[in-house]
Structures are given as C-alpha cells and as structure tokens.
C-alpha cells in the first residue's frame, strides 16, 4: 500500500463510489473487505492511523465471552464462537489456540465452573478450539507456576483464541486494498454532502498531511467510526440523539516472569462483575480489563490510577508474587462503543452490534466486539447495499483468507541490507527492517504508527519504545523524504504520548 497512490486515486475519481466508509478500525476495515470482495467500489477513510483507536487496544482475545454465557447472552456467545472459528481459519498466521486455567479455591467453584465451561464447549461445537477439563492442583501449578497455592483446590482448563489486534487490523486493510478498495489514513471526513432530494451523497475528505480537501461522491456512506460515530451522525443531524455509551477498558503489561508458561489465567470474580485475564503475549504478561463509564471518548484514552490499582490488586489475589506499580512496563486503555440502553453500568450493556439508517444515504454500524467484526461487516454491507440500490451480491468473507505474514518481506529487506537486521532495542525483538517495510508497504507515517501499531513496542514496554524513537524517526524520515527537523519533532511528540503509558 502506498499512500500517495491511494490519495491520488481517491481525489481524482469522478464517478461516485458505491460505498464510502468512515472509520478505519475493525468494523470499518471489515466493511471495506466485505464490500470490495463483492465487487463494489469502496473508499475507506480514517481521521488518524488505521486502528489507532479502540481496535488496537483490546485484550488480544478472539473469544466467545465466558462471562456473557454467565449473563445468559447465549445468542451473543454462539455468534462469537462461530466467528472465532472462522477467524482462525481465515487468519491462521495471526489467531492461535490459547489454553486458560481458571484456578479454584473451593470444590464447589470447580464443579460450577466446570459445568459452565462444558456448556461453552457444546455451544462451540465443531468450531471449538479444545475441550475444557477439570485438573488437579498439581496440574494448575504446572501450567501456571506463579499461581497462589494457598487454599488451591485444582482448577478448570478451557480454550479460546489469541491474536494481535493491530496486526490483524493492518492485514484487513491490506486485504481490502488487494481486493481493489482505496484506503486512506490521516484523512478525516470533515463533512457530508447532500443531493437535490436531501439524501447524503458524499463525504468531504481532508488530507491530514497537506490540508487539501476533496469531495468523495458516494451511493451510500457507512459510518463505522466506533466511539466517535455520534460525531459523524451529527454531521447529518446536529440534533441527533447520542447512540454510544462510552466505556473505558484498561490493561497493564508486566514482565514474563509473572506468567512464565504458555497458559493464560482467568480470574472469574472481580468487584465490578467482570472477569480478569492474565495472558502471555509477545513475551510479556498482559493483564486486564476494566469497564469504566466515561462521558465521551477522548482521542488518546489513558488508564486512571484507580484502574491500574484495581488490576494489580485483583491479579495479586491469584498470583504468588502480587505485581506492584513498579513492575508495570506499560499501561494502555481503549474505549468501547457500547449502544446506549439506559443506566450507568456499562458492564451490563449489550456487546451486540446495531445498524441504523440515520439519514437517507447514511448507515451507522456500531457496538459489537473484535471477534464478531466480520459478521457485523456482512450485516452492514447488506443494509448499505439495500439502501443504495446496489446490485445484490452474496457475502464472500466467511471463508476469505486474510492477507498473510509479513515475515518473508522483512527478511528480504534485512538480507539486502544487513544494517536493517539490527534490533532497535535489546528488550524487544523489533528490527530496523520492520520500520522500513512499515513505511514502504503499510502506510506508516509517524513514529507512533510504527512503535504502537506496526510493531507493539509502546504497548509492551513504554520506556524501551521511547529509547527506540530516535532511530525509528530517522528511518522514517529517510523513507518519507522528511528532514531532520521533522524527525526531531516525531521524537518529541512520541515522548509526550508515551508518558500516558508509564505508571
């Protein structure tokens, strides 16, 4: 993907796009892939980088949702388990089976959780990742050597999926581009246009780098802006009633010693009625999440001190060595775009998705969760195509492979220039070749794009990422034709951003 080429294709097009998609997160990228795979002409625009919001800040799980089963949301669990299986088949390079241990400190808990997880297995059917089984205390300790053993009465092992959210998002955008879609980051939709009958018939797009604006005519506009979808809706109707109830979910990342094996830990009870996960991820331990109502979605959400303390204290009840604030390598937060249903408890709001026509020519799709992005997109494209009177074409994404691994391309760059094989920091595995490839083939435009999403350095170890920033900025400046002043500005901006990830 080359941004200059994409921008030229978007700005120079004279005829209407079949769909213009606003929002380049999981939902928007899914809509673009689905629509392009059906042969529709698609333009996707995002105000920042692809996946810079919620879609790169998840708990990194592709799962049915064991807590939703406890809440009786069987339909949601069935849908998510079905989509979990499809995602593993379509992106085997990114989605893998992950075993979880649920430690039990009473025999009654072992019985109750064992029965519940057997029901989870039955709902998964042939889409299952592995069968749940009750295990002994010794087996729990073997799988999770750091578990608190006082009073331990065994546990239950079950299986779900793990993935890298930002990597999958970029691969989805690349899949859409492979299928003919035009995709643009740093291109905010700053207005909607209307035809003679008053229907929405296009988007005013601003190139965030040059400031130039152009009109993208559209047969239908799909609002997939996640937590910010109400802002797009207000472009059509300034008096639109808010649709989204924002909820913040925070995580902390610790050293691998807190979870040295390949098995994750599920904490089944937390004071706010959620579950807490501790999972091995990219050689570290990721722990989360919270569910805190917030009045509006900020551009850069940050974990609160109370959220960090909550996560550490809750995890500490189940670990032999309770983690402390000094152990936190990075802390990050994302915002869930939950559909409003009254009341203040966002943990109780549905994770189902909602599709609505906000104005003739404007379809909004929001809610849902990463695991069900494909099904959301299918429903959204069906509705958008119907509204626009597009030719009816069947969905193709149920068994559509997602763009594959980048490792061979990175190796070729390193082989051609051994200096690019150098690691950027001893604490993390990333190399200079990955920065070059991100700029050349994945539309990375800033140090943050590289350090937060093309690699996961910022999320894994914020201090190490800050130390990597000067070299990353230098490499990007060379690739993008920028000068030393630009590179220095990137280092300063990234340093300010990273402060929000430090505890």
C-alpha positions, 0 to 999 in steps of 0.5 A: 500500500502506498499512500500517495497512490491511494490519495491520488486515486481517491481525489481524482475519481469522478464517478461516485463510489458505491460505498464510502466508509468512515472509520478505519478500525475493525468494523470499518476495515471489515466493511471495506473487505466485505464490500470490495470482495463483492465487487463494489467500489469502496473508499475507506477513510480514517481521521488518524492511523488505521486502528489507532483507536479502540481496535488496537487496544483490546485484550488480544482475545478472539473469544466467545465471552465466558462471562456473557454465557454467565449473563445468559447472552447465549445468542451473543456467545454462539455468534462469537464462537462461530466467528472465532472459528472462522477467524482462525481459519481465515487468519491462521498466521495471526489467531492461535489456540490459547489454553486458560486455567481458571484456578479454584479455591473451593470444590464447589467453584470447580464443579460450577465452573466446570459445568459452565465451561462444558456448556461453552464447549457444546455451544462451540461445537465443531468450531471449538478450539479444545475441550475444557477439563477439570485438573488437579492442583498439581496440574494448575501449578504446572501450567501456571507456576506463579499461581497462589497455592494457598487454599488451591483446590485444582482448577478448570482448563478451557480454550479460546483464541489469541491474536494481535489486534493491530496486526490483524487490523493492518492485514484487513486493510491490506486485504481490502486494498488487494481486493481493489478498495482505496484506503486512506489514513490521516484523512478525516471526513470533515463533512457530508454532502447532500443531493437535490432530494436531501439524501447524503451523497458524499463525504468531504475528505481532508488530507491530514498531511497537506490540508487539501480537501476533496469531495468523495461522491458516494451511493451510500456512506457507512459510518463505522467510526466506533466511539466517535460515530455520534460525531459523524451522525451529527454531521447529518443531524446536529440534533441527533440523539447520542447512540454510544455509551462510552466505556473505558477498558484498561490493561497493564503489561508486566514482565514474563516472569509473572506468567512464565508458561504458555497458559493464560489465567482467568480470574472469574470474580472481580468487584465490578462483575467482570472477569480478569485475564492474565495472558502471555503475549509477545513475551510479556504478561498482559493483564486486564480489563476494566469497564469504566463509564466515561462521558465521551471518548477522548482521542488518546484514552489513558488508564486512571490510577484507580484502574491500574490499582484495581488490576494489580490488586485483583491479579495479586489475589491469584498470583504468588508474587502480587505485581506492584506499580513498579513492575508495570512496563506499560499501561494502555486503555481503549474505549468501547462503543457500547449502544446506549440502553439506559443506566450507568453500568456499562458492564451490563450493556449489550456487546451486540452490534446495531445498524441504523439508517440515520439519514437517507444515504447514511448507515451507522454500524456500531457496538459489537466486539473484535471477534464478531467484526466480520459478521457485523461487516456482512450485516452492514454491507447488506443494509448499505447495499439495500439502501443504495440500490446496489446490485445484490451480491452474496457475502464472500468473507466467511471463508476469505483468507486474510492477507498473510505474514509479513515475515518473508518481506522483512527478511528480504529487506534485512538480507539486502541490507544487513544494517536493517537486521539490527534490533532497535532495542535489546528488550524487544525483538523489533528490527530496523527492517520492520520500520522500513517495510512499515513505511514502504508497504503499510502506510506508516507515517509517524513514529507512533504508527510504527512503535504502537501499531506496526510493531507493539513496542509502546504497548509492551514496554513504554520506556524501551519504545521511547529509547527506540524513537530516535532511530525509528524517526530517522528511518522514517524520515529517510523513507518519507523524504522528511528532514531532520527537523521533522524527525526531531519533532516525531521524537518529541511528540512520541515522548509526550504520548508515551508518558500516558503509558508509564505508571 
